[in-house]
């Protein structure tokens, strides 16, 4: 009997077959659903990224435009500031030259004042006094020196201010050149698009430059080089990247610094002009005061002789009275010394009383008080005697000064008249000045006049 051949292997059941078919259908549905979701997400992502890229490009175009406008505003501000500072430098230089001319014009007054002081140094002995004339002459020298120092200081300040203005101008110019280069660069960036030539991928373009390389000079890479990288490699300097606030603050600082220096320069120019006028007025006022003091001193000198004689007589009378008082003081002091010796002897003698008789009785207390009183009296008399002798010595010294001073008044009067004649150079033009007194040989160039009433004579 024939047998059927059977395929070896496991045979599945009909339910397994149905299950497998259903499983394949379910997986297909799941995969199609997943694919549909991915397609939808891809379309959404494409739309979103396209929109984002367009908006980013638009925003950056807007930012570049605004940045160019901001930099251009600062460039115009710096242009005006540079023009202003150039005008201020010219104005300050002219005022500085005027101050230098005024400084050189102060020599004649100084020469005359020194000549008068030198003449009055010929006064002799006690007559070499610091009188109002000498005070005014020294004050005149001080006023002239002060005027020269002030003018010299103003000249130095003007020089320093010119240096500061030049420094501020250099900072402005450097900032202005930077703004020009930045404008060129940002305008090139604004003109770039996907169709522009020479665009390429760069190594780490999102880095923040800090001690990196940046182009120097006017940015014209689109005219000179084929790409930006070659330009940067050719004209590169090391700089530090700054934030927008720091950039704004730097430009504002340069502008404020320049305006502050210009304001200081304007104030300094006003001070220099005022100093020139003020020093001229002070010198004229001091000249009038000095000559008034000289004339007054000459009149006082003519009356000094009688005054000194009267002082001499009164001093001699006071010396006589003081010597008499000193003699009486010395006599009283000798008497008090004798009284003290008696009191000491009594106290010493009573120390030899025997035994209980050596008591502190009223006599002992009285003698002790007497010794103390006498010692205090003697100290007071010695002190007053020393004071009186000092006063007497002072009177003798003063008497010597008075008697010596009388002989020098005529000489001082001649010297003061020479000073008065020399000062005519300050008001008389040099070509018309003829001295009335020969300063060197002390002879007069005019008819001699007699001294008033014969008051002045050599002692």
C-alpha positions as CSV (number, residue, x, y, z in Angstrom):
1,X,0.0,0.0,0.0
2,X,1.4,3.2,-1.0
3,X,2.3,5.9,1.8
4,X,2.1,9.8,1.6
5,X,5.2,11.9,1.9
6,X,5.0,14.5,4.7
7,X,7.1,17.7,4.8
8,X,9.2,17.5,7.9
9,X,8.9,20.3,10.5
10,X,6.4,21.7,12.8
11,X,2.9,22.4,11.5
12,X,1.0,25.3,12.9
13,X,-2.6,25.5,13.5
14,X,-5.2,27.7,11.7
15,X,-5.5,30.0,14.7
16,X,-1.8,30.6,14.6
17,X,-2.1,31.4,10.9
18,X,-4.8,33.9,11.6
19,X,-2.8,35.4,14.5
20,X,0.2,35.9,12.3
21,X,-1.8,37.7,9.6
22,X,-3.4,40.0,12.1
23,X,0.0,40.7,13.7
24,X,1.5,41.7,10.3
25,X,-1.4,44.0,9.6
26,X,-1.1,45.6,13.0
27,X,2.7,46.2,12.5
28,X,2.1,47.7,9.1
29,X,-0.5,50.1,10.6
30,X,1.9,51.0,13.4
31,X,4.8,51.7,11.0
32,X,2.6,53.8,8.7
33,X,1.4,55.8,11.7
34,X,5.0,56.3,12.8
35,X,6.1,57.3,9.4
36,X,3.1,59.8,9.1
37,X,4.1,61.3,12.4
38,X,7.7,61.7,11.3
39,X,6.6,63.3,8.0
40,X,4.4,65.8,9.8
41,X,7.1,66.6,12.3
42,X,9.7,67.0,9.4
43,X,7.3,69.4,7.6
44,X,6.8,71.3,10.7
45,X,10.5,71.5,11.5
46,X,11.2,72.6,7.9
47,X,8.6,75.3,8.1
48,X,9.9,76.4,11.6
49,X,13.6,76.4,10.7
50,X,12.9,78.3,7.4
51,X,10.9,80.9,9.2
52,X,13.5,81.1,12.0
53,X,16.3,81.5,9.5
54,X,14.5,84.2,7.7
55,X,13.6,86.0,10.9
56,X,17.2,85.6,12.2
57,X,18.6,87.0,9.0
58,X,16.0,89.9,9.1
59,X,16.8,90.6,12.7
60,X,20.5,90.6,12.1
61,X,20.0,92.9,9.1
62,X,18.0,95.2,11.3
63,X,20.7,95.0,14.0
64,X,23.4,95.7,11.6
65,X,21.5,98.7,10.2
66,X,20.9,100.0,13.8
67,X,24.5,99.4,14.6
68,X,25.7,101.3,11.6
69,X,23.3,104.1,12.5
70,X,24.6,104.2,16.1
71,X,28.3,104.1,15.1
72,X,27.6,106.8,12.5
73,X,26.0,109.0,15.1
74,X,29.1,108.6,17.3
75,X,31.3,109.4,14.3
76,X,29.4,112.6,13.6
77,X,29.7,113.5,17.3
78,X,33.4,112.9,17.3
79,X,33.7,114.9,14.1
80,X,32.2,117.9,15.8
81,X,34.3,117.3,19.0
82,X,37.5,117.2,16.9
83,X,36.6,120.5,15.2
84,X,35.9,122.1,18.6
85,X,39.1,120.9,20.2
86,X,41.1,122.2,17.2
87,X,39.6,125.6,17.7
88,X,40.3,125.5,21.4
89,X,43.9,124.5,20.8
90,X,44.5,127.5,18.5
91,X,42.8,129.9,21.0
92,X,44.8,128.6,24.0
93,X,48.1,128.9,22.0
94,X,47.4,132.6,21.2
95,X,46.6,133.4,24.9
96,X,49.8,131.5,26.0
97,X,51.8,133.7,23.7
98,X,50.2,136.9,25.1
99,X,51.1,135.7,28.7
100,X,54.7,135.1,27.6
101,X,54.9,138.7,26.3
102,X,53.4,140.0,29.5
103,X,55.9,138.1,31.5
104,X,58.8,139.6,29.7
105,X,57.4,143.1,30.2
106,X,57.8,142.9,34.0
107,X,61.6,143.4,34.1
108,X,61.8,147.2,34.2
109,X,59.8,147.5,37.4
110,X,61.8,144.8,39.0
111,X,65.1,146.5,38.0
112,X,64.0,149.8,39.5
113,X,62.8,148.2,42.8
114,X,66.1,146.4,43.2
115,X,68.0,149.6,42.4
116,X,66.1,151.4,45.2
117,X,66.7,148.6,47.6
118,X,70.4,148.6,46.7
119,X,70.7,152.4,47.2
120,X,69.0,152.2,50.6
121,X,71.5,149.5,51.7
122,X,74.0,152.4,51.9
123,X,72.2,153.7,55.0
124,X,74.5,153.4,58.0
125,X,74.2,151.7,61.4
126,X,70.9,152.1,63.2
127,X,69.4,154.0,60.3
128,X,69.3,150.7,58.4
129,X,65.7,150.1,59.5
130,X,62.8,148.2,58.0
131,X,60.7,151.3,57.5
132,X,57.5,151.5,55.4
133,X,59.5,152.5,52.4
134,X,61.6,149.3,52.6
135,X,58.4,147.3,53.3
136,X,56.8,148.8,50.2
137,X,59.9,148.2,48.1
138,X,60.1,144.6,49.3
139,X,56.4,144.3,48.8
140,X,56.8,145.7,45.3
141,X,59.5,143.1,44.6
142,X,57.2,140.4,46.0
143,X,54.3,141.7,43.8
144,X,56.5,141.7,40.8
145,X,57.9,138.2,41.6
146,X,54.3,137.0,42.4
147,X,53.2,138.5,39.0
148,X,56.0,136.8,37.2
149,X,55.4,133.5,39.1
150,X,51.7,133.7,38.3
151,X,52.3,134.5,34.7
152,X,54.9,131.8,34.5
153,X,52.5,129.4,36.2
154,X,49.8,130.3,33.7
155,X,52.2,129.8,30.9
156,X,53.1,126.4,32.3
157,X,49.5,125.5,32.8
158,X,48.7,126.6,29.3
159,X,51.5,124.3,28.0
160,X,50.3,121.4,30.1
161,X,46.7,122.1,29.0
162,X,47.8,122.1,25.4
163,X,49.4,118.7,26.0
164,X,46.2,117.5,27.6
165,X,44.2,118.8,24.7
166,X,46.5,117.2,22.2
167,X,46.2,113.9,24.2
168,X,42.4,114.2,24.2
169,X,42.5,115.0,20.5
170,X,44.6,111.9,19.9
171,X,42.1,109.8,21.7
172,X,39.3,111.3,19.8
173,X,41.1,110.8,16.5
174,X,41.9,107.1,17.4
175,X,38.3,106.5,18.4
176,X,37.2,108.3,15.2
177,X,39.4,106.1,13.0
178,X,38.0,103.0,14.8
179,X,34.4,104.2,14.1
180,X,35.3,104.6,10.4
181,X,36.7,101.1,10.2
182,X,33.8,99.7,12.1
183,X,31.4,101.4,9.7
184,X,33.2,99.9,6.7
185,X,33.2,96.5,8.2
186,X,29.5,96.6,9.2
187,X,28.5,97.9,5.8
188,X,30.4,95.0,4.2
189,X,28.6,92.6,6.5
190,X,25.2,94.2,5.7
191,X,25.9,93.8,2.0
192,X,26.7,90.0,2.3
193,X,24.1,87.5,1.2
194,X,23.9,83.8,0.1
195,X,24.7,85.0,-3.5
196,X,27.8,87.0,-2.4
197,X,31.2,85.7,-3.5
198,X,33.9,84.7,-1.1
199,X,31.6,83.4,1.6
200,X,32.8,80.2,3.3
201,X,32.9,78.3,6.5
202,X,35.2,79.6,9.2
203,X,36.9,77.9,12.0
204,X,35.1,78.5,15.3
205,X,33.3,81.7,14.1
206,X,31.2,82.0,17.2
207,X,34.2,82.5,19.5
208,X,34.4,85.7,21.6
209,X,37.7,87.4,20.6
210,X,39.8,88.0,23.7
211,X,43.4,88.7,22.9
212,X,42.7,87.4,19.4
213,X,43.3,89.0,16.0
214,X,41.5,91.8,14.4
215,X,42.1,93.9,11.3
216,X,43.9,97.2,11.6
217,X,43.6,100.0,9.0
218,X,40.6,100.8,6.9
219,X,38.6,97.6,6.2
220,X,38.5,97.1,2.4
221,X,38.8,93.3,2.2
222,X,36.2,93.2,-0.5
223,X,38.4,95.3,-2.8
224,X,41.9,94.0,-1.9
225,X,41.7,90.4,-0.8
226,X,39.8,87.4,-1.9
227,X,38.4,86.5,1.5
228,X,38.2,88.0,5.0
229,X,40.7,85.5,6.4
230,X,43.5,86.6,4.2
231,X,42.9,90.2,5.1
232,X,42.9,89.5,8.8
233,X,46.1,87.5,8.5
234,X,47.7,90.4,6.7
235,X,46.6,93.3,8.9
236,X,46.2,91.8,12.4
237,X,46.8,93.2,15.8
238,X,46.0,91.8,19.2
239,X,42.9,93.4,20.8
240,X,40.3,92.5,23.5
241,X,36.6,92.1,22.7
242,X,34.4,94.5,24.5
243,X,30.7,94.6,25.5
244,X,28.3,97.1,24.0
245,X,28.1,99.0,27.3
246,X,31.8,99.1,27.5
247,X,32.0,100.3,23.9
248,X,29.4,103.0,24.6
249,X,31.2,104.0,27.8
250,X,34.6,104.3,26.0
251,X,33.2,106.6,23.4
252,X,31.3,108.6,26.0
253,X,34.4,108.8,28.1
254,X,36.5,110.1,25.2
255,X,33.8,112.7,24.4
256,X,33.4,113.8,28.0
257,X,37.1,113.8,28.5
258,X,37.6,116.1,25.5
259,X,34.7,118.4,26.6
260,X,36.1,118.5,30.1
261,X,39.6,119.5,28.8
262,X,38.0,122.1,26.5
263,X,36.1,123.5,29.4
264,X,39.2,123.6,31.5
265,X,41.1,125.2,28.6
266,X,38.3,127.9,28.3
267,X,38.5,128.6,32.0
268,X,42.3,128.7,31.9
269,X,42.2,131.2,29.0
270,X,39.9,133.4,31.0
271,X,42.2,133.1,34.0
272,X,45.3,134.0,31.9
273,X,43.6,137.1,30.5
274,X,42.5,138.1,34.0
275,X,46.0,137.4,35.3
276,X,47.6,139.7,32.7
277,X,45.2,142.6,33.6
278,X,45.3,142.0,37.3
279,X,49.1,141.9,37.5
280,X,49.3,145.1,35.6
281,X,46.8,146.8,37.9
282,X,48.6,145.4,41.0
283,X,52.0,146.7,39.8
284,X,50.6,150.2,39.1
285,X,48.9,150.3,42.5
286,X,52.1,149.2,44.2
287,X,54.1,151.8,42.4
288,X,51.8,154.5,43.7
289,X,52.0,153.1,47.2
290,X,55.8,152.9,47.2
291,X,56.2,156.4,46.0
292,X,53.8,157.7,48.5
293,X,55.7,155.9,51.3
294,X,59.0,157.4,49.9
295,X,57.6,161.0,50.0
296,X,56.2,160.4,53.5
297,X,59.5,159.0,54.7
298,X,61.4,162.0,53.4
299,X,59.1,164.3,55.3
300,X,59.4,162.2,58.4
301,X,63.2,162.2,58.1
302,X,63.3,165.9,58.2
303,X,61.4,165.9,61.5
304,X,63.3,163.0,63.0
305,X,66.2,165.0,64.4
306,X,64.2,167.1,66.9
307,X,62.2,164.0,67.9
308,X,65.5,162.1,68.6
309,X,66.8,164.9,70.7
310,X,63.7,165.0,72.7
311,X,63.9,161.2,73.2
312,X,67.5,161.5,74.3
313,X,66.7,164.1,77.0
314,X,63.8,162.0,78.4
315,X,66.0,158.8,78.3
316,X,68.8,160.6,80.3
317,X,66.3,161.7,82.9
318,X,64.9,158.2,83.2
319,X,68.4,156.7,83.5
320,X,69.1,159.1,86.4
321,X,65.9,158.1,88.2
322,X,66.6,154.4,87.6
323,X,70.1,154.6,89.0
324,X,68.8,156.3,92.1
325,X,66.2,153.6,92.6
326,X,68.8,150.9,92.1
327,X,71.0,152.5,94.8
328,X,68.1,152.5,97.2
329,X,67.2,148.9,96.4
330,X,70.8,147.8,97.1
331,X,70.8,149.6,100.4
332,X,67.5,147.9,101.4
333,X,68.9,144.6,100.4
334,X,72.0,145.0,102.6
335,X,69.8,145.9,105.5
336,X,67.6,142.9,105.0
337,X,70.7,140.7,104.9
338,X,71.8,142.0,108.2
339,X,68.4,141.4,109.7
340,X,68.5,137.8,108.4
341,X,71.9,137.3,110.0
342,X,70.5,138.4,113.4
343,X,67.5,136.0,113.0
344,X,69.8,133.1,112.0
345,X,72.1,133.8,115.0
346,X,69.2,133.8,117.4
347,X,67.8,130.5,116.2
348,X,71.2,128.9,116.3
349,X,72.0,130.2,119.8
350,X,68.7,128.9,121.2
351,X,69.4,125.4,120.0
352,X,71.9,125.1,123.0
353,X,69.2,125.4,125.6
354,X,69.6,122.4,128.1
355,X,67.2,119.4,128.4
356,X,63.5,120.2,128.6
357,X,64.2,123.9,128.2
358,X,64.7,123.1,124.5
359,X,61.1,123.6,123.6
360,X,59.3,125.0,120.6
361,X,57.9,128.1,122.3
362,X,56.5,131.3,120.7
363,X,59.9,132.8,120.3
364,X,61.0,129.8,118.3
365,X,57.9,130.1,116.0
366,X,58.4,133.8,115.7
367,X,62.0,133.6,114.7
368,X,61.3,130.9,112.2
369,X,58.6,133.0,110.6
370,X,60.9,136.0,110.6
371,X,63.6,134.0,108.8
372,X,61.1,132.8,106.1
373,X,59.7,136.4,105.7
374,X,63.2,137.9,105.4
375,X,64.3,135.2,102.9
376,X,61.2,135.9,100.8
377,X,61.8,139.6,101.0
378,X,65.4,139.2,99.9
379,X,64.4,137.0,97.0
380,X,61.9,139.7,95.9
381,X,64.4,142.5,96.3
382,X,67.0,140.6,94.3
383,X,64.5,139.8,91.6
384,X,63.4,143.4,91.4
385,X,67.1,144.6,91.5
386,X,67.9,142.3,88.5
387,X,64.9,143.6,86.7
388,X,65.9,147.2,87.4
389,X,69.4,146.6,86.3
390,X,68.1,145.0,83.1
391,X,65.9,148.0,82.5
392,X,68.8,150.3,83.1
393,X,71.0,148.4,80.6
394,X,68.1,148.6,78.1
395,X,67.9,152.4,78.7
396,X,71.6,152.7,78.1
397,X,71.4,150.7,74.9
398,X,68.4,152.7,73.7
399,X,70.3,155.9,74.5
400,X,73.2,154.7,72.4
401,X,70.9,153.9,69.6
402,X,69.2,157.4,69.8
403,X,72.5,159.3,69.9
404,X,74.0,157.3,67.1
405,X,70.9,157.5,64.9
406,X,71.0,161.3,64.8
407,X,74.1,161.4,62.6
408,X,72.7,159.2,59.9
409,X,69.5,161.1,59.0
410,X,71.1,163.3,56.4
411,X,72.7,160.4,54.6
412,X,69.3,158.5,54.6
413,X,67.5,161.6,53.2
414,X,70.0,161.8,50.3
415,X,69.5,158.1,49.5
416,X,65.7,158.4,49.5
417,X,65.8,161.4,47.2
418,X,67.9,159.3,44.8
419,X,65.4,156.5,45.0
420,X,62.6,159.0,44.2
421,X,64.5,160.2,41.2
422,X,65.2,156.7,39.9
423,X,61.6,155.8,40.0
424,X,60.8,158.4,37.4
425,X,61.8,155.8,34.9
426,X,58.6,154.0,35.5
427,X,56.5,156.9,34.3
428,X,58.9,158.7,32.0
429,X,59.8,157.1,28.6
430,X,63.3,155.7,28.7
431,X,64.5,157.9,25.8
432,X,63.3,161.1,27.7
433,X,64.6,160.1,31.1
434,X,67.4,162.3,32.5
435,X,68.4,161.4,36.1
436,X,68.4,164.2,38.6
437,X,70.9,162.5,40.8
438,X,74.0,160.5,39.8
439,X,73.4,157.1,41.4
440,X,77.0,156.0,41.3
441,X,79.0,159.0,42.5
442,X,76.1,160.5,44.5
443,X,76.3,163.9,42.8
444,X,73.3,165.9,41.8
445,X,72.5,167.0,38.3
446,X,70.5,170.0,39.5
447,X,71.1,173.0,41.6
448,X,71.6,172.0,45.3
449,X,68.9,173.0,47.8
450,X,69.6,173.8,51.4
451,X,68.2,171.6,54.0
452,X,65.1,172.9,55.7
453,X,65.9,175.1,58.6
454,X,69.2,173.5,59.0
455,X,67.7,170.7,60.9
456,X,69.7,167.8,59.5
457,X,73.3,167.7,60.4
458,X,75.9,165.0,61.0
459,X,76.3,164.0,64.6
